[in-house]
Amino acid sequence: MSDALSVILNNQIAGTIIRSSNSTIRFEYEEDYRNQSNSTPLSVAMPTSIKTHPHSVISPWLWGLLPENQIVLDRWARKFQVSSSSPFELLKTPIGEDCPGAVRFVSPDRVKSIVNAPSELLPLSDEEVGKRLRDLLKDSATWLGESYTGRFSLAGAQAKTALVRTENGWALPVGSMATTHILKPGISDYHDHEINEYLCLNAARLLGLRTAKTSLECISGVASVVSDRYDRYVEDGIVKRIHQEDLCQALGIIPAKKYQNEGGPSPLDIVKLLRRALAPTAAEVAILNFVDALIWNWFIGGTDAHAKNYSILILGQEVRFAPLYDVASALPYDDHEKKLRFAMKLGGSYGVWIDRNPWPSVAKELDLGNDLIVSRAQEIGDRITNSFEEVSRRSEVADLASTLPSRLLEKINERSKRCMTILK
């Protein structure tokens, strides 16, 4: 097997990942790509102004493109006869040909065939899509499906699949076609989690938070959250890719350390990154969006808001904060709120239980105005119950006849009252 892997960004050869005899890897930009006036960097941690980036930077970045489920990686490795402990080898398989953002990975001898490949679709019936989703519910490690013929890699811990939505339904991409939607059927250990995520994202959206566009759909009897990929857009009928990376990747941190208490980023680390990587005006907007997310997760008991659940979009030298995604509440699943912990510290504590106002400390730590944060928290708190009530009444939720919306609403209503009391 060759020890080089070509990196394609926006359908251009951006560089090469080279593996040494000792299994370390490095990434080198192509000179022609570096010399373009507005070339998109692979990462804000790997600027085009520097030609070569070492193992310590590129390795965690590659891991960030892959699922965090080791069983999934082991199965992929067996299927393609590669090592599950090497992101280089995993991404050299067809899986690397449709990744988060605008990046694709191919062996050097296949670059021309991939770049020039026609975009084709393999239509799927609702029954075929439903079977894929049921397989994920039965076995969360079956991300590729039993009859995998396409290619995609999706990061994260939750089981999901990626497809193309057309005017006639769903399809698998073939050739250079990019997927357009991510489908998640829920989590077996958390009842109706797909409804939870839909409610939390859409209630936030009603209050003006920037979230990924999501719908709640029942496909062949399987309820799933369906997310429009914010790293895709359609131009002249062709699906185009927008480059992105999560904030662990942007900070050079492996997925295993995504939680702050395990060595992952803190709110301050993220704000410093945004101030460093974004233009001043864009950074100001991004930081306010991030603070909105911190406040929202405080109100809803969102315990999984780690740095991999925040991303940035990169187009040339322009960097923007991505819409929120993967937002859900832990409150419906645990009656012991005092035991729950946030993914990041708020005001010096991970505890979800409300025993003090964390926002003055957060404002000081992030060098933001306390009045600004508290007023935004009060604004969200004033409207949060109504926003959940409104989304819960939507037909796509009501038609599922789940008990989760009423339980979640009860928990949110009770918690938001305590939050508002402590804000005064």
ROMARFI-388583 format. One record per residue: x, y, z of N, C-alpha, C, CB in turn. Coordinates in steps of 0.2 Angstrom, whole numbers, plus 5000, padded with zeros to 4 digits. Glycine has a CB too. Example, Ala and Ser with C-alpha at 12.3 -4.5 7.8 and 13.67 -1.06 7.14 Angstrom:
506649725039506249785039506649845039505749785045 506449895035506849955036506450005039507049975029 
***
This chain:
500449945000500050005000500450065000499550005006 500350114996500650174995500650215002500450224990 501150255003501250295009501050365008501950285012 500650375003500450445002499750445001500850474996 499450505003498650505002498550575000498350495009 498250584994498050654991497450684995497950644984 497550744996497050785000496650834995497250825006 496050824993495650864989495250904992495250814984 495250974991494851024994494551064989495251074999 493851064989493451104984493651084977493551174985 493751014976493950984970494651004967493451004965 495051024971495751044970496251004974495951114970 496750984971497250944975497651004980497850914971 497450994986497751044991498451024994497251054997 498550954994499150934997499150854997499250965004 499650835001499750765002499950745009500350734997 499650695012499850665018500350615017499150635022 500850615020501450565019501550525025502050605017 501550465025501750425031502450395030501250365031 502850405036503550385036503550315038503850435041 504150285038504250215040504050205047504950195038 504150255051503950245059503250255060504350285063 502850255055502050265055501850335057501750215060 502250385058502050455059501850485052502650495062 501450535052501250565046501350635046500450545045 501350665041501350745040500950765034502150765039 500750825034500350855029500750905025499650875031 500850905019501150955015500650985010501750925011 500651055010500251085004500651084998500051155007 500251074992500451084986500651164985499951064980 501251174982501451244981500951284977502151244977 500751254971500251284967499651304971500051244961 499451264976498851274980498951334985498551214984 499551334988499751384993499751454990500451364996 500051454983500151514980499451544978500651504975 498951514978498251544976498151604981497751494975 497851654978497651714982497151694988497451764978 496751654987496151644992496051564993495551674990 496651524994496551454995496251445002497251424994 495851395002495551375009496051325012494851335008 496251345018496651295022496251235024496951335029 496651185025496351115028496051135035496851065028 496351175039496151185046496451255047496451135051 496151285052496451355055497051335059495951395059 497151275061497751255064498351235059497651195068 498151235052498651215047498551275042498551145044 498851335043498751385038499151375032498951455041 498951395026499351385020499951425020498951405014 500051465024500751505025501251455027500651565029 501151405030501651355032501551295028501551335040 502051265024501951215019501851145023502651205015 502251135028502251065031501951065038502951035031 501451025040501151015046501350945049500451035046 501550945055501750875058501250835061502250895064 501450775062500950725065500550745071501450665067 500850785075500450815081499850855079500950855086 499850885073499350925071498850885066499550985067 499150855061498750815056498350755059499150805050 498750715063498450655066497750665070498950615070 497750715075497150725078496550755074497250765084 496750785069496350815064495950765060496650865059 496350715058496050655054495550615058496650615051 495850605065495350565069494650605070495750555076 494750665070494050705070493550695065494250775071 493750665059493350655054492950585054493750655047 493250545059492950475059492450465065493550425060 492050415065491650395071492050385077491150335069 491750395083492050385089491950315092491950435094 491550275088491350215090491850165088490650195088 492250135092492750085090492550025087493150065097 491950005088491649945085491549965077490949925088 491250025076491150045069491850045066490850115069 492350075069493050075066493350005064493550115070 493249965069493449895068493049855062493349855075 492449875062492049845056492349865049491349855057 492349935049492649965043493349935041492650045044 493749935046494449905045494449835042494849905052 493949795045493949725043493649725035493449685047 493149765034492849765027493349785022492249815027 493749835024494249865019494949835020494249935019 495049795025495649755026496249815028495949715020 496049855032496549905034496549905042496449975032 497049945045497049945052496549995055497749965054 496249975060495750025063496050075068495249985068 496750065069497150115073497450165069497650075077 497350165063497650215058497150255054498150185053 497050325056496550365052496850375045496550435055 497450365044497750375037497450315033498550365037 497550255036497250195032496550195031497450125035 496150215036495450215036495150265031495150235043 495450325030495250375026495550365018495450445028 495950315018496250295011495750245007496850265011 495250225011494750175008494150225005494450135014 493650195002493150234999492750285004492650194996 492850265011492550305016492850375016492650275023 493450385014493750455014493550495008494450445014 493050475004492850514998492250554999492750464992 491950555005491450605007491450615014490750585004 491850665016491950685023491550745025492750685025 491550765032491350825034491750885031491350835042 491350935028491750985025491850975018492351005028 492351005015492451005008493050955006492551065005 493250915011493850875010493750805008494250875017 494150785004494150715001494850685001493750704994 494850615002495550585002495550524997495650565010 496050524993496150474988496850454987495750494982 496950394985497650374984497850414977497750304982 498550434977498750484971498550454965499550494972 498550394964498450364957497650364955498650294957 497250384960496550394958496250464958496150354964 496750514959496550584960496150604954497150624960 496350594948496050614941495350584941496450604935 495350524942494650484942494150514947494750414942 494350534952493950554958493750624956494250554965 494150674954494050744953493550744947494650784951 493650704942493350704936492750654935493750694930 492550624941492050574941491350614940492050534948 490950584936490250614936489850604942489850584930 489350644943488950644949488350604947488750714952 488250544951487650504949487350484956487950444946 486650464955486250444961485950374960485750494962 485950344966485650274966485050284970486150224969 484450284967483850304971483650244976483250304966 483450264982483250224987482450234988483650234993 482150174989481450184992481350194999481050114990 480850225001480750235009480850165013480050265010 480650115010480750045013481550035014480449995009 481950045009482650035009482950085014482950045002 482750145014482950195019482750175026482750265018 482150155027481950125033482350065036481150105033 482450025032482849965034483549985036482949915028 483850035033484550065035484450095042484750115031 483950125043483850155050483650105055483250215050 483250055054483150005058483749965060482549955055 484149955055484849915056485249955061485249905050 485250025061485550065066485250065073485550145063 484650055073484350055080484449985083483550065079 484549935079484649865081485349865083484449815076 485849895079486549885080486849955078486849825076 487049995083487250065081487950065078487350105088 488250005077488850005073488749995066489349955076 488149985063488049975056488050035052487449925055 488450085053488450145049488450145042489050195052 488750095039488850085032488250045029489450055030 487850015033487349975030487549905028486950005025 487149855027487349795025487549795017486749745025 487249835013487449835006487849895004486849825002 488349915008488649975007488949975000489249985012 488850034996489150034989489350114988488650024984 489150154993489350224992489950234996488850274994 490050304999490650315003490450375007491250324999 490550375013490550435017490850425024489750455018 491050475027491250465034490950525038492050465035 490650505044490350555048490650555055489550545049 490850605058491150605064490650605070491550675065 490850585076490450585082490250515084489750615080 489850515090489750455093489150425092489850465101 488650465089487950435088487850405081487450495089 487550355081487450315074487050365070487150245075 487250365063486950405058487050375052487150475059 486750405047486950395040486850455036486450335037 487150455030487150515026486850495019487850555025 486350535016486050525010485950585006485350485011 485750585000485550634996484750644995485850634989 484550704997483750704996483650734989483450755001 483250704985483050734978482250744978483150674973 482050774973481350784972480950724973481150824965 481250664971480850604971480950564978481050564965 481350584982481450544988482250544990481250474987 482450484992483150484995483550444990483150445001 484250454990484650424985485350414988484750454978 485750364986486450364988486850394983486650284988 487350434985487850464980488350414977488150524983 488450434970488950394967489450434963488650334962 490050424963490550464959490650524964490250484953 490650584961490850644965490250674968491150694960 489650644968489150674971489250674979488450634970 489050734982489050744989488350724993489250814991 488350704999487750695002487450765004487850645008 486850765005486550825007486150825014485950845002 486050765017485650765023485950715028484950755022 485950725034486150675039485450645043486650695044 485450585043484850555046485050515053484450505041 484750525058484850495065484250465068485250545070 484250405069483550375071483550375079483550305069 483950405082483950405090484450355093483250375092 484450355099484950315103484550265107485350365108 484750205107484350145110484350155118484650085109 484850185121484850195128484450255130485550205131 484250295126483850355128483250365124484350425126 482650345127482050345124481850405120481450325129 481650395113481450455109481950505109480750475111 482550495109483050545108483050585102483750515109 482750555097482750595091482250655091482550545085 481650635095481150695097481450745101480550655100 481850725106482250765111482650815107482650725116 483050795102483550835098483150885094483950795094 482550855091482150895086481850955090481650855083 481650945096481250995100481851045103480950955107 482351025105482851065108483151115102483451025111 483251085096483551125091483051175088483851085085 482451155088481951195085481651245090481351155082 481651235096481451285101481951335101481351245108 482651315101483151365101483051405095483851335101 482951375089482851415083482351465083482751365077 481751455087481251505087481451565091480651465091 481951555096482151605100482751645097482351585107 482951625090483451665087484151635087483451735089 484251575090484851545090484951515083484951495095 485551515081485751495074485851415075486351525071 485351375072485451305072485351275066484851275077 485651215065485551175059484851165058485951105059 484651165051483951155050483751085050483751185042 483251065054483150995056482350985055483350975063 482250925053481550905053481450835057481250895045 480850815058480750755062480250715057480350765069 480550665055480250625049480150545051480550635043 479550525049479450445050479550415043478750435053 480050385042480250345036480150275037480950365034 479650245033479450175034479450155041480050135030 479150195045478950175052479550195057478850105052 480050225055480650235059480650315060481250205056 480550345066480650415067481350435067480250435074 481550485064482250505064482250585063482650475058 482850605066483050675065483350685058483450705071 483150725054483450735047483750805047482950725042 484350815046484750875046484950895039485350875051 484750955037485150985031485850995033484751045029 486250965028486950985030487151055028487450935025 487351085033487551155033488251165029487551195039 488551115028489251115024489051095017489751065027 488451105015488251085008487851145005487951015007 487851154999487451204996487351184988487651274996 486751204985486651184978486751244974485951154978 487051234969487251294964487151264957487951324965 486651294953486451264946486351194946487051284942 485951174952485751104952486251054954485551084945 486851074956487451034958487551044965488051054954 487650994969487850994976488551014977487650934980 488651064981489351094982489551084989489451164980 490151074991490451064998490651135000490951014998 490551145007490851205010491351175016490351255014 491951195016492451165021492251185028493151185019 492351135033492151145040492651105044491451135041 492651125050493051075055492751095062493751095055 492751045066492451055073493051085077492250985076 492851105083493351145087493851105090492951185092 493751045091494351005093494850995088494050935095 494650985082495050985076495451055075494750975069 495051115076495351175075495951195081494851235076 495851155086496351165092496851105092495951175098 496751065088497251005088497150955093497951035088 496550945095496450895101496050835098495950935106 496250775100495950715098495250705101496450655100 494850675097494150665100494050635107493750625095 494550595109494450565115494550615121495050505116 494750675119494850725125494350785123495550755125 493750765121493350825119493050855125492750795115 492950815131492650845137493250885140492350795141 493050945143493550985147493850955152493151045149 493450915156493850875162494250825160493250855167 494250805153494750755151495250785146494350705147 495350855147495850885143495650925137496450835141 494950925137494650965131494651035132494050935129 494351075127494351145127493851165132494151175120 493951225135493551265139493151315135493951295146 492651345138492351405135492851465133491851435139 493351475138493851525136494351505130494351535142 494551435130494951415124494551425118495051335125 493851415118493451425112493451495110492751395113 493351535115493251615113493951635111493051655120 494551615114495151635111495251615104495751605116 495051555102495151525096494751575091494851455095 494151585093493651625088493951695087492951635091 494251725092494551795092495251785087494751825099 495551735088496151725084496051705076496651675087 495551665075495451635069494951675064495251565069 494551715067494051755063494151825063493351745066 493951855058494051935057493651965063493751955050 493852025065493552055071492752055072493752125072 492452075066491752075066491452005067491452115060 491651965063491451895063491551865069491751855057 492151875072492251845079491751875084492951865081 491551935084491151965089490451925088491052035088 490251915082489551885081489651805083489351885073 490151775081490251705083490251695091490951685080 490651745094490651735102489951745105491151785105 489551785102488851795105488451735103488551855101 488551705097488251645096488451585100488351625088 489051585102489351535106489051545113490051535107 489051605116488751625122487951605122488851695124 487651615117486951595117486851515118486651615110 487351485115487351405115487451385123487851375111 487951425126488151405133487451415137488651445135 487151475136486551495140485951445138486251565138 485851425132485351375130485451305134485351365123 486051285133486251215137486151225144486951195135 486351285147486151285154485451285156486451355157 485051315152484351305153484051235152483951355149 484251205147483951135145484351075148483951125138 484851095152485251035154485550995149484850985159 485851035144486251005138486950985140486251045132 487050915142487650895145488150875140487550835150 488050875134488450845129488750905124488150795124 488750965126488951015122489751025123488651085124 490050975121490850985121491051015114491150905121 491751015113492051055108491851025101492751065109 491750965101491650925094490950945092491750855095 490550975096489850985094489751065093489350975100 490351095092490351165089490851155083490651215094 490751195078491151195072491251265069490851145066 491651265064491751335060491751315053492451365062 491551355049491551355041492151395039490851375038 492451365034493051395031492951405023493751355033 492951465021492951475014493451525012492251495011 494051495009494551545008494851565014494351605003 494951625015495251655021494651675026495751715020 494051665024493451685028493251625032492851705024 493151645039493051585044492351615047493551575049 491851565048491251585051491051535056490651595046 490751545061490451505066489851465063490251535073 489851395064489351355061488751355065489651285060 488151345062487551335066487651275071486951315061 487251285076487251235082486951165079486851255088 487151115082486951045080487050995086487251015074 486750945086486750895091486650915098487450865091 486050955098485850985105485250945108485651055104 485350925114484850885117484850895125484850805115 484250875128484250885135484350825139483550915137 484750825144484750755148484250755153485450755152 483850805154483350805160482750755159482950875160 482550735153482050685153482250615155481750675147 482950605156483150535157483450525164483750525152 483450575168483750575174483450615179484550585174 483150585185482850625190483350645195482250575193 483950635194484450655199484850705196484850595201 484550765195484950825192485550845195484450885192 485650835202486250845205486850805203486150845213 486750755200487250705198487450725191487050635198 487050765187487250775180487850835180486650805176 488250825174488850865174488850895166489450835175 488950955166489050985159489750965156489051065160 489750975149490350955146490951005147490250955138 490751065149491251125150491051155157491251175144 491551185160491351225166491051285165492051235170 490551305169490151365169490351395176489451355167 490651455176490751485182491151445187490151505185 491651405185492051365189491751295191492151405195 491151275188490851215190490551175184490351225195 490651105184490351065179489551055181490751005178 489351065187488751045190488151075186488651055197 487651025184487051055181486551085186486750995177 486651055192486151075197486251155199486251045204 485751195199485751265200485851285207485151295197 486451305209486451325216486751395216486951275220 486951425210487251495210487151525203487951495213 487251585202487251615196487951615193487051695196 488051575187488751565185488951625180488851505181 488451665178488651705172489151765174488051735170 489151795180489651845181490351815180489551875188 490451755183491151725182491251715175491151665186 490751685171490851675164491051735160490251645161 490651795162490751855158491451885160490251905161 491751875166492351895168492951855164492451895175 492851785164493251745161493351755153493051675162 492751765150492751775143492851855141492151755140 492951895146493051965144492451995141493751975141 491851985143491252005140490852045145490851945137 490452085143490052125148489552075152489652175144 489552085158489052045163488352055161489152055170 488152125160487452145159487252115152487452215158 487652105147487552085141487352005141488152085136 487751965145487551895146486951885150488151865149 486851925155486351915160485651935156486351955166 485651985152485052005149484851955144485152075146 485351925140485251875135484951815139485851855131 485251795144484951735148484251745150485451725154 484051805152483451825155482951825149483351895158 483151845143482751845137482551775135483151885131 483051735135482951665133482451635139483651625133 482651645145482251615150481551635150482551635157 481351695148480651725148480251685142480651795146 480651655137480251635131480351555130480451665125 480751525135480951455133480351405134481451435138 479951415139479351365139478951375134479051385146 478751435132478351445126478551415119478151525125 479251425119479551395112479551325112480251415112 479651285118479551215118478851195117479851185125 478351235120477651215119477451225112477251265123 477651275108477551285101477751225097477751355099 478451205098478651155094478351085095479451145095 478151075102477851015104477151005100477751015111 476851065098476151055095476251045088475851125096 476851045085476851035078476650955076477551045075 476350955070476050885069476550835068475650895062 477150845066477650795066477850765073478250815062 477750805078477850785085477250745087478050845089 476650785087476050755089475850685086475450805088 476050675080475850615076476250555079476050625069 476750565082477150505085476950485092477950525086 476450525095476150505101476650485107475650445100 477150515107477650505112477550545119478350525110 477750515124477650545131478250595132477650495136 478750585128479350625129479250705129479950615124 478850735124478750805124478450835130478350825118 477950795133477650825139478150815145477050785141 478550765145479050755151479550805150479350685151 479850815144480350865143480050935145480650865136 479450955143479151015144479151035151478551025140 478850985155478850985162479551005166478550925165 480050965163480650975166480951045164481150925164 480851065158481151135156480751185160481051135148 480151185161479751235164479951235171478951215164 480051185175480251185182480951215182480251115185 481451195178482151215178482151285176482551175174 481851305171481851375169481651425174481451385163 481151405178480951445184481551455189480351415187 481851405190482451405195482951445192482651335197 483151435186483651475183483451555183483751455175 482851575182482651645182482651675188481951645179 482551635194482551655200483251675202482251605205 483751635200484451645202484751695198484851575201 484451715192484751775188484551835191484451765181 484051845195483751905198484251935203483051905200 
***
